[in-house]
Amino acid sequence: MNKQHILGFFDTLVRTPAFLFLCAMFLCGALAGGLTGLHAGEGDSAIGLTTLLAALPGQVLKSVLCAVLWLVLPLVCALLRPVPLCLSALTAARGFVLALTVAVGIGQGEGVLLSLCSAGLPAVLSVSALLAACTMVWQSREAAGRYALRACRTPYLLCVALAALSALLRAGMAALWNL
């Protein structure tokens, strides 16, 4: 029996139209979040949300739980109808929150380097894990034989581990930046 390697699994996954569509939805959400964050003023709820999210890396357990929650939500979306619409909304929401956090940080004068270190670098792991997880769920609904969720249990758990690692990386960078 020919076993497929995990990295080979992701290689075929990123070549699907679902992955490309989810990337486009993420970018649309990121554009909206960036513009919203740049135009946020004092007393705006965008600044309140960013303040709440900025305190999260100091609480490592809550940060890891929040990062893992983003990867559990695609499984919840699989229970809702229509699945592609729910997954698209999830990726757009993640893009919105990430870009909003960075844009408000830049708008408040924290600087590009601080925003890049605290949100951008850990997001490389968490966003790619979310996009892969959403694509796995989407593909499992379309072609139950090829990408069934039972068949991609190990890659999905790898995505969850990457999300947790990104939260730990964000907490570590926040601790280093405060020194």
Disulfide bonds with the S-S distance in Angstrom:
none
